């Protein structure tokens, strides 16, 4: 096994070029201060919060600190934060735990066609378990129509799950209006928001937006992988889906991932320092990039291009070049991007989101996602645009028949 | 219960004066396979038999699994070895052995004794009869059948006495390294790893060459080929994998030649390059996973067109296999799961919608002349990109 690893390392040896990382929707680099705090906890303050001695109290302190930071930034109560292993687990608890806890009131669930697989696959499981799921369509910019939501609501609807920001095209949903509409039609329907891409890019206040459940992942916001949280409104009925030692009031058994949780809190603290300037900076990068690539022939920007969409995601279709080829050609220049969405792009399946917004057939397999972070520079954007305008005409000469 | 294995081999037995070479190689390969197992072993050759003796605690299943990867082995017999402490004691040991190995006694058996130590007080026939009697007395349901027994119980009288009856089939073939070396053209598909397996089964050591085409193929595709070579090396022994950057040649052919002939011309250059590397590395032939008619580039006409550029023999062990048969072998040797990972390889990226299926060799040769200006230079450059990775299964 080690031999294989060494082989892997060797193949990358000698590659010493500047890297331009434009795949921040897949994951982000961890902040050094986050990593430092985590190292300290792993090596020094490594106590188990459930232990009764001082070492355990030390560990518990970090979890409390994290609760405090996270609750404050969303203006919710500390007890409404549940730590999980990340976005997927949060989505699973919200949907499965929410559906089963409320199945006596009804068995109808509403979601959208452009959700992350963590939602769509969980819904497929719930359908097997006898729940009925309605999938809302979206318009050509990837946004749902409130009319469709209103029409889909029934007295038996127990749960509505809508993603805040789409991971592939950056479309942002009208969460506040949706929340209002849901509660007006049926105050008992739970409203879940998958905010994995939206958290840290927008100010999201669950109480103000009628959100009952909200999923967040740490590694998308310069925190560590393998940790996230689920906001659960204190009045929302949700059942645990994992059982064991009864940690986190029995909602999620298993020793708390203390370094991860503390690291996530640290990342969130940093996130909201100079928040507005950062977001403006991201929009600036996005506009610069869109303007740059728009001058290249045969290019199409999918989803919302301007300030309607997320500040950090741009989906670009390039006529006549398969995304995999374009991706590796950019990789060759040290530029890292995704084909469609990273979570779905390991298997070359056609993206459901791109299909749902009506991207034409010849573009479906020719779409790349560029996603930025506050560490992305204008020079990097310009370099990327330059590489693309050089590579595209060259690659177009060689196509499959 | 078991502390050793008797290794059976078939074809080596008829090799005349070279026999010891084959046997030594087999011992060597058995030792290589056993390095992957927990515990210490000793591999010995005595009186035309090979024994694997465990010198420490070991994992029976793991050891058998690994012995099953050694070409040349036709059977693996777990052996119970006992000291010679008189015939009475032997009978007791055999009864205990049968009781443990066959809990259900509703079976037929036959005893087959061999007396390598001729001073033993009973001869083979007497041993057969007396052990048989002891077993019949011990187990009322058991029956004798000398023609088609369920269990053939062997008793070998040597320095010690070996008792065995179970023969676990081995892969057969000949020990690696008894038949020279070949260069395998390894893609990421299902066929080529199987071809490598089949040829090394005949005792051939293999090296491999992979044609990489960045940016059209990815690092994952390359890693997949490394992983496949690693699985094959479980059987074939260490493999030197040569990775050649083929992109410029491919693009040049695309620019200069008719697109329906791309695959054929591309394969002709792959063969030429593979042959160069083969020669440099002391290989005596090329190995491919081709099978007649499987795809456009594997019709008789296409094979003739690609074969045309080779001066070395090209071995195509799968030539008469159906796809399903190849898949079965790949599942058996565990390459299938890796082979079907969906990464593009260089053979598929520019494939024409309607490639020629009956290429005319003369036409191909004429079109290939379009490449005269730069192709030698490109081939030379490609050969310089050769990255060699030594792959070992550990």
Contacts between the chains, C-beta under 8 A, distances in Angstrom:
chain1	res1	chain2	res2	distance
A	1	B	394	7.6
A	3	B	392	6.3
A	3	B	394	6.1
A	4	B	226	7.1
A	4	B	227	7.6
A	4	B	230	6.6
A	7	B	226	6.1
A	7	B	389	5.5
A	7	B	391	7.6
A	8	B	223	6.9
A	10	B	389	7.6
A	11	B	219	7.2
A	11	B	222	7.2
A	11	B	387	7.5
A	11	B	389	7.9
A	324	B	216	8.0
A	324	B	218	7.1
A	324	B	344	6.6
A	325	B	215	5.8
A	325	B	216	5.5
A	325	B	349	7.8
A	326	B	215	7.9
A	327	B	215	7.7
A	327	B	218	8.0
A	328	B	214	5.9
A	328	B	215	3.3
A	328	B	216	7.0
A	328	B	217	7.5
A	328	B	218	5.4
A	329	B	215	3.9
A	330	B	215	7.9
A	331	B	215	6.7
A	331	B	218	7.9
A	332	B	214	6.4
A	332	B	215	5.3
A	347	B	342	6.3
A	348	B	342	5.8
A	397	B	255	7.9
A	398	B	251	5.8
A	398	B	254	5.5
A	398	B	350	6.9
A	400	B	349	6.7
A	400	B	350	6.0
A	400	B	351	6.8
A	401	B	259	6.2
A	401	B	351	7.9
A	401	B	352	5.0
A	401	B	353	4.5
